[in-house]
Amino acid sequence: MAAAERCRDPGLRRLHHSEVRVSFAGVAPDLSGVPGVDGVDVLGPDRVRFRLSGPPGPALSVLAAADVHTVAIREPSLEEIFLGYYGQAVR
């Protein structure tokens, strides 16, 4: 039962995110202020990378209005989740 309660911990929920990379046939849209999107890195005038957490709908709405060329979505590895939860200083 205690393990089930820990799974409901909001601290664990913040660890669930995906890394999204998108390239566009034209200019990349502005993703700032889109709910669930953070860590936006502009990789060029036609490419962006960002973290997505929560429902993807708001981000998909913005991307749907652009001329998307490719999309790649990657879930974090177990190591990335572990380090995100416990920090880099774990030995």
Secondary structure as the mmCIF struct_conf table of DSSP 4:
data_model
#
loop_
_struct_conf.conf_type_id
_struct_conf.id
_struct_conf.beg_label_comp_id
_struct_conf.beg_label_asym_id
_struct_conf.beg_label_seq_id
_struct_conf.end_label_comp_id
_struct_conf.end_label_asym_id
_struct_conf.end_label_seq_id
HELX_RH_AL_P HELX_RH_AL_P1 ALA A 2 CYS A 7
TURN_TY1_P TURN_TY1_P1 ARG A 8 ARG A 8
HELX_RH_AL_P HELX_RH_AL_P2 PRO A 10 ARG A 13
TURN_TY1_P TURN_TY1_P2 ARG A 14 LEU A 15
STRN STRN1 SER A 18 PHE A 24
BEND BEND1 ALA A 25 GLY A 26
HELX_LH_PP_P HELX_LH_PP_P1 VAL A 27 ASP A 30
TURN_TY1_P TURN_TY1_P3 SER A 32 GLY A 33
TURN_TY1_P TURN_TY1_P4 PRO A 35 GLY A 36
STRN STRN2 VAL A 37 GLY A 44
TURN_TY1_P TURN_TY1_P5 PRO A 45 ASP A 46
STRN STRN3 ARG A 47 LEU A 52
BEND BEND2 GLY A 54 GLY A 54
BEND BEND3 PRO A 56 PRO A 56
HELX_RH_AL_P HELX_RH_AL_P3 GLY A 57 ALA A 64
TURN_TY1_P TURN_TY1_P6 ALA A 65 ALA A 65
BEND BEND4 ALA A 66 ALA A 66
STRN STRN4 VAL A 68 ARG A 74
HELX_LH_PP_P HELX_LH_PP_P2 GLU A 75 SER A 77
HELX_RH_AL_P HELX_RH_AL_P4 LEU A 78 TYR A 86
TURN_TY1_P TURN_TY1_P7 GLN A 88 ALA A 89
#
